[in-house]
């Protein structure tokens, strides 16, 4: 049976989400409001800073030396206060706007997910661990202002958080000019890997903090012979993600694990990835995760983490902009994480600093073929992170020759 035929016959958990007319209107409004805040208002606040605030600070003899000084100045300004208020509320409404439709569909969603976790018609699997301790850094706050984040369970075999995160994320990014479709981050990394490493053919790959797997499934399109695994601490998002993958006819092996210490054997993966994960955990935990990547990566393998640019990679104003999320988006480790040097973190985990990297890569959905060819030739840079480009860092393990020596 081909994948298309199979997908028609396997229940589609997403089709159970049926907002009313008014709910769809609300979601469209929220999506446009968030785009207005994160794109249009962001640009307006920057213009206000450049034309009014910065000259005033310089005239007073105190040009801001770093992002904290800019923050201290901007927190008093009405332009920034208004921007922050709109952005905060728009973020919160992304999740609230989808909850009613999720709640109505939840019994049937649970039934479908439970059925597919038993049948596995596409050859994937779901392995949960109800005894897995959930770290306090996961449970203490509603990260991204999402109530219950990825882990909260309200009934047996719950998938509610998977649906809320999946559909809320579509509201979140629906009007964003550089998030044209779910999984565009993974598409961009996979394309970059294929173009820069044409001989790279991973046998097995791991997506850490996969949530519902939206940034895992595109790797199966790029590397169809690769065995795909995704791990997360949250059982509801894994149940939901597994049901999605089974409907799509894509075999993915989901398991509930802490990325700091997994149960996979040494050298099990040729490719390890994550998307917007490490800034959401303490730096101490980040170090543990990268050490685990070193253990899990096979010789010749590569890890690529899509993340926020570190502080040394952008100017003071950009640091001020990015660090807004630390307090306002319930991401308390954001600023401390961004103060680290990603290459130094890789080296501390056991990777050779000379085989480690941090760089911008193009967004595959908007960059265009001609510009991509020029980017690969080194003629033009990738656009800034979140504005047509994505910031990635990682490292590779050296291959070994037949004698066992590094090659």
C-alpha positions as CSV (number, residue, x, y, z in Angstrom):
1,X,0.0,0.0,0.0
2,X,1.4,3.4,-0.9
3,X,1.7,6.2,1.6
4,X,-1.0,8.3,0.0
5,X,-3.5,5.5,0.0
6,X,-2.6,4.5,3.6
7,X,-3.0,8.1,4.8
8,X,-6.6,8.2,3.5
9,X,-7.4,5.0,5.5
10,X,-5.6,5.9,8.8
11,X,-7.7,8.3,11.0
12,X,-6.5,11.9,10.9
13,X,-6.4,13.3,14.4
14,X,-6.1,16.9,13.0
15,X,-9.4,16.6,11.1
16,X,-11.2,16.3,14.4
17,X,-10.3,19.9,15.2
18,X,-13.4,21.8,14.0
19,X,-13.5,25.4,15.1
20,X,-16.8,27.3,14.7
21,X,-17.0,30.3,12.4
22,X,-16.4,32.7,15.2
23,X,-13.5,30.6,16.6
24,X,-11.8,30.7,13.2
25,X,-12.3,34.4,13.0
26,X,-10.8,34.8,16.5
27,X,-7.8,32.6,15.5
28,X,-7.3,34.7,12.3
29,X,-7.4,37.9,14.3
30,X,-4.9,36.6,16.9
31,X,-2.6,35.4,14.2
32,X,-2.6,38.8,12.5
33,X,-2.2,40.6,15.8
34,X,0.8,38.6,16.7
35,X,2.4,39.2,13.3
36,X,1.7,42.9,13.8
37,X,3.5,42.9,17.2
38,X,6.4,40.7,16.3
39,X,7.1,42.2,12.8
40,X,5.5,45.6,12.4
41,X,5.6,47.0,15.9
42,X,9.1,45.6,16.4
43,X,10.2,47.7,13.4
44,X,8.4,50.7,14.8
45,X,10.0,50.4,18.2
46,X,13.4,50.1,16.6
47,X,12.8,53.3,14.6
48,X,11.7,55.1,17.7
49,X,14.9,53.9,19.5
50,X,17.2,55.0,16.6
51,X,15.5,58.4,15.9
52,X,14.6,59.5,19.4
53,X,15.9,57.4,22.3
54,X,19.5,56.7,21.2
55,X,20.3,60.4,20.3
56,X,18.9,61.5,23.6
57,X,21.1,59.0,25.5
58,X,24.1,60.2,23.5
59,X,23.3,63.8,24.1
60,X,23.1,63.1,27.9
61,X,26.6,61.7,27.6
62,X,25.6,58.1,28.3
63,X,25.4,56.0,25.1
64,X,24.2,52.5,26.1
65,X,27.1,50.1,26.5
66,X,25.1,46.9,26.3
67,X,21.6,45.5,26.0
68,X,20.8,45.9,29.7
69,X,21.3,49.7,29.4
70,X,19.0,49.8,26.4
71,X,16.4,47.8,28.3
72,X,16.6,50.2,31.2
73,X,16.0,53.1,28.9
74,X,13.3,51.5,26.8
75,X,11.2,50.2,29.7
76,X,10.2,53.7,30.5
77,X,9.1,54.5,26.9
78,X,5.5,54.3,25.9
79,X,6.3,52.8,22.5
80,X,8.0,49.8,24.1
81,X,5.5,49.4,26.8
82,X,2.6,49.3,24.3
83,X,4.6,46.9,22.1
84,X,5.2,44.6,25.0
85,X,1.6,44.6,26.1
86,X,0.3,43.7,22.6
87,X,2.9,41.1,22.1
88,X,2.3,39.4,25.5
89,X,-1.4,39.3,25.0
90,X,-1.2,38.1,21.4
91,X,1.1,35.3,22.5
92,X,-1.3,34.2,25.3
93,X,-4.3,34.3,23.0
94,X,-2.6,31.9,20.5
95,X,-3.3,29.1,22.8
96,X,-6.5,30.3,24.3
97,X,-8.1,30.7,20.8
98,X,-7.8,27.0,20.1
99,X,-8.7,25.5,23.4
100,X,-12.6,25.4,23.0
101,X,-12.3,23.4,19.7
102,X,-9.7,21.1,21.3
103,X,-11.9,20.5,24.3
104,X,-14.9,19.5,22.2
105,X,-12.8,17.1,20.1
106,X,-10.8,15.7,22.9
107,X,-12.7,12.4,23.6
108,X,-12.4,11.4,19.9
109,X,-8.8,12.6,19.7
110,X,-7.9,10.4,22.6
111,X,-9.7,7.4,21.0
112,X,-7.8,7.9,17.7
113,X,-4.4,8.3,19.3
114,X,-4.9,5.3,21.6
115,X,-6.0,3.2,18.6
116,X,-3.0,4.2,16.5
117,X,-0.5,3.6,19.4
118,X,-1.7,0.0,19.4
119,X,-2.0,-0.6,15.7
120,X,1.0,1.4,14.4
121,X,-0.2,1.1,10.8
122,X,2.8,3.0,9.4
123,X,5.4,1.1,11.3
124,X,6.2,3.7,14.0
125,X,6.0,3.3,17.7
126,X,5.2,5.1,20.9
127,X,7.0,4.3,24.2
128,X,5.9,6.2,27.3
129,X,7.3,6.1,30.8
130,X,4.8,7.1,33.5
131,X,7.5,6.9,36.1
132,X,9.8,9.3,34.4
133,X,10.6,12.3,36.8
134,X,9.7,15.6,35.2
135,X,12.3,18.2,36.1
136,X,11.1,21.3,37.9
137,X,12.4,23.5,35.0
138,X,9.7,21.9,32.9
139,X,6.8,22.1,35.3
140,X,7.3,25.4,37.2
141,X,6.1,27.7,34.5
142,X,3.8,27.8,31.5
143,X,6.6,28.2,28.9
144,X,5.6,30.4,26.0
145,X,2.6,31.4,28.1
146,X,1.0,28.1,27.0
147,X,-1.2,26.7,29.8
148,X,0.1,23.3,30.8
149,X,2.9,23.6,28.3
150,X,3.8,20.1,26.8
151,X,3.4,18.0,29.9
152,X,0.1,18.6,31.8
153,X,-2.4,15.8,31.7
154,X,-6.0,16.2,32.8
155,X,-7.4,12.8,31.9
156,X,-6.2,9.3,31.0
157,X,-4.3,9.0,27.7
158,X,-4.6,12.8,27.3
159,X,-3.6,14.4,24.1
160,X,-5.0,17.9,24.8
161,X,-1.6,19.6,25.2
162,X,-0.4,18.1,21.9
163,X,-3.4,19.5,20.1
164,X,-3.2,22.9,21.9
165,X,0.5,23.3,21.0
166,X,0.0,22.0,17.4
167,X,-2.9,24.3,16.6
168,X,-1.8,27.2,18.7
169,X,1.5,27.1,16.9
170,X,-0.3,27.5,13.6
171,X,-2.1,30.6,15.0
172,X,1.3,31.7,16.3
173,X,3.0,31.5,13.0
174,X,0.1,31.7,10.5
175,X,0.8,35.3,9.4
176,X,4.6,35.3,10.0
177,X,6.4,36.0,6.7
178,X,9.2,33.5,7.5
179,X,7.2,30.5,8.9
180,X,5.3,29.6,5.8
181,X,4.4,26.1,6.9
182,X,4.9,23.8,9.9
183,X,8.3,22.1,9.9
184,X,10.0,24.8,7.8
185,X,12.9,24.9,10.3
186,X,13.6,21.2,9.7
187,X,13.2,21.6,6.0
188,X,15.8,24.4,6.1
189,X,18.3,22.4,8.1
190,X,17.8,19.2,6.0
191,X,18.3,21.2,2.8
192,X,21.5,22.8,4.2
193,X,22.8,19.4,5.2
194,X,22.1,17.9,1.8
195,X,23.7,20.8,-0.1
196,X,26.8,21.1,2.1
197,X,27.2,17.3,2.7
198,X,25.9,15.6,-0.4
199,X,27.4,12.2,0.7
200,X,25.7,12.3,4.1
201,X,23.2,9.5,4.4
202,X,22.2,9.1,8.1
203,X,21.0,5.6,9.1
204,X,19.3,6.8,12.3
205,X,18.4,10.2,13.6
206,X,17.2,11.7,16.9
207,X,15.1,14.8,17.4
208,X,15.4,16.1,21.0
209,X,12.4,17.8,22.5
210,X,10.4,16.9,19.5
211,X,6.9,17.9,21.0
212,X,4.5,16.8,18.2
213,X,7.3,16.0,15.7
214,X,6.5,18.9,13.3
215,X,10.3,19.5,13.0
216,X,11.0,15.8,12.8
217,X,8.8,14.6,9.9
218,X,10.5,16.7,7.2
219,X,13.8,14.8,7.8
220,X,12.1,11.7,6.7
221,X,11.3,13.4,3.4
222,X,14.9,14.5,3.0
223,X,16.4,11.2,4.2
224,X,13.8,8.5,3.5
225,X,15.9,5.6,4.4
226,X,16.8,7.1,7.8
227,X,15.2,5.5,11.0
228,X,13.7,8.5,12.8
229,X,13.4,8.9,16.6
230,X,11.8,11.7,18.6
231,X,12.0,12.2,22.4
232,X,10.2,14.5,24.7
233,X,9.4,14.8,28.4
234,X,5.7,15.4,27.7
235,X,3.5,12.4,27.1
236,X,0.5,14.3,25.6
237,X,2.5,15.8,22.8
238,X,4.1,12.4,22.0
239,X,0.7,10.7,21.8
240,X,-0.5,13.4,19.5
241,X,2.7,13.4,17.4
242,X,2.6,9.7,17.0
243,X,-1.0,9.8,15.7
244,X,0.0,12.5,13.2
245,X,3.0,10.5,11.9
246,X,0.9,7.3,11.6
247,X,-1.7,9.1,9.5
248,X,1.0,10.6,7.3
249,X,2.4,7.2,6.6
250,X,5.7,8.1,8.2
251,X,7.4,5.6,10.6
252,X,8.7,7.5,13.6
253,X,9.7,6.1,16.9
254,X,8.5,8.4,19.7
255,X,9.7,7.8,23.3
256,X,9.2,9.7,26.6
257,X,12.7,10.5,27.7
258,X,14.8,13.2,29.3
259,X,17.4,14.4,26.7
260,X,20.0,14.8,29.5
261,X,20.1,11.0,29.9
262,X,18.5,8.7,27.4
263,X,18.4,4.9,27.2
264,X,19.8,4.6,23.6
265,X,23.2,2.8,23.2
266,X,26.4,4.6,22.5
267,X,27.0,5.8,18.9
268,X,23.4,5.0,17.9
269,X,22.7,8.0,15.7
270,X,24.3,9.6,12.7
271,X,22.2,12.8,13.1
272,X,20.9,14.6,16.2
273,X,18.8,17.7,15.9
274,X,16.7,20.0,18.1
275,X,14.6,23.1,17.4
276,X,14.4,26.0,19.9
277,X,15.0,23.6,22.8
278,X,18.2,24.5,24.7
279,X,17.3,28.0,25.7
280,X,14.3,26.6,27.5
281,X,16.3,24.6,30.0
282,X,19.1,25.6,32.5
283,X,22.6,25.9,31.2
284,X,23.6,23.1,33.5
285,X,21.0,20.9,31.7
286,X,22.2,22.1,28.3
287,X,25.7,20.9,29.1
288,X,24.2,17.5,30.1
289,X,22.3,17.3,26.8
290,X,25.3,18.1,24.7
291,X,27.4,15.5,26.6
292,X,24.6,13.0,25.8
293,X,24.8,14.1,22.1
294,X,28.5,13.3,22.2
295,X,27.8,9.8,23.6
296,X,24.9,9.1,21.2
297,X,26.6,10.3,18.0
298,X,28.3,7.8,15.8
299,X,31.7,8.4,14.2
300,X,31.1,10.6,11.2
301,X,27.8,11.8,12.6
302,X,26.7,15.4,13.1
303,X,24.5,17.3,15.5
304,X,22.6,20.5,14.5
305,X,20.7,22.6,17.0
306,X,18.5,25.4,15.7
307,X,18.7,28.1,18.4
308,X,18.6,31.7,19.2
309,X,21.8,33.6,18.2
310,X,24.2,34.0,21.1
311,X,24.9,37.4,22.5
312,X,28.3,37.8,20.7
313,X,26.7,37.1,17.3
314,X,24.3,40.2,17.3
315,X,24.5,43.8,18.4
316,X,23.3,45.3,21.7
317,X,19.9,46.3,20.4
318,X,19.3,42.8,19.0
319,X,20.2,41.3,22.3
320,X,17.7,43.6,24.0
321,X,15.1,42.4,21.6
322,X,15.7,38.7,22.0
323,X,16.0,38.8,25.7
324,X,12.5,40.2,26.1
325,X,11.3,36.6,26.3
326,X,13.2,35.8,29.5
327,X,10.6,37.5,31.7
328,X,7.7,38.2,29.3
329,X,7.4,34.8,27.7
330,X,8.1,32.7,30.8
331,X,11.5,31.5,29.5
332,X,13.7,32.2,32.6
333,X,16.9,30.6,31.2
334,X,16.8,32.5,27.9
335,X,19.3,35.3,28.8
336,X,21.8,33.0,30.6
337,X,21.7,30.5,27.7
338,X,22.3,33.3,25.1
339,X,25.3,34.5,27.1
340,X,27.1,31.2,26.4
341,X,29.4,30.6,23.4
342,X,27.8,27.6,21.5
343,X,31.2,26.4,20.2
344,X,32.6,26.5,23.7
345,X,29.6,24.5,24.9
346,X,30.3,21.9,22.3
347,X,34.0,21.7,23.2
348,X,33.1,21.3,26.9
349,X,30.8,18.4,26.0
350,X,33.7,16.5,24.3
351,X,33.5,17.7,20.7
352,X,36.6,19.1,18.9
353,X,36.1,22.9,18.7
354,X,37.6,22.7,15.2
355,X,34.8,20.5,14.1
356,X,32.2,22.7,15.8
357,X,30.3,25.6,14.2
358,X,27.7,28.3,14.7
359,X,26.2,30.1,11.7
360,X,23.2,31.4,9.9
361,X,21.5,29.3,7.2
362,X,18.7,30.4,4.8
363,X,15.0,29.8,5.3
364,X,14.3,27.4,2.5
365,X,10.7,28.6,2.1
366,X,11.6,32.2,1.2
367,X,15.3,32.4,0.1
368,X,15.1,31.3,-3.5
369,X,17.3,29.0,-5.6
370,X,19.5,31.6,-7.2
371,X,20.3,33.3,-3.9
372,X,20.9,29.9,-2.3
373,X,23.5,29.0,-4.9
374,X,25.2,32.4,-4.2
375,X,25.1,31.7,-0.5
376,X,26.8,28.3,-0.9
377,X,29.5,30.0,-3.0
378,X,30.1,32.5,-0.2
379,X,29.0,35.5,-2.2
380,X,26.1,36.5,0.1
381,X,25.3,35.8,3.7
382,X,22.1,34.2,5.0
383,X,19.6,36.7,6.4
384,X,19.3,37.4,10.1
385,X,17.8,34.8,12.4
386,X,14.0,35.0,12.2
387,X,14.0,37.3,9.3
388,X,14.7,34.9,6.4
389,X,17.6,33.0,8.1
390,X,18.0,30.6,11.0
391,X,20.8,30.4,13.5
392,X,22.2,26.9,14.0
393,X,25.2,25.5,15.9
394,X,26.6,22.0,16.3
395,X,29.5,19.7,15.8
396,X,30.5,16.6,14.0
397,X,32.4,13.5,15.1
398,X,35.4,12.4,13.1
399,X,35.1,9.2,11.1
400,X,37.4,6.4,11.9
401,X,39.5,4.5,9.3
402,X,39.8,0.7,9.2
403,X,42.6,0.8,11.9
404,X,40.2,2.6,14.3
405,X,42.1,5.9,14.1
406,X,40.4,9.2,13.5
407,X,40.1,10.2,9.9
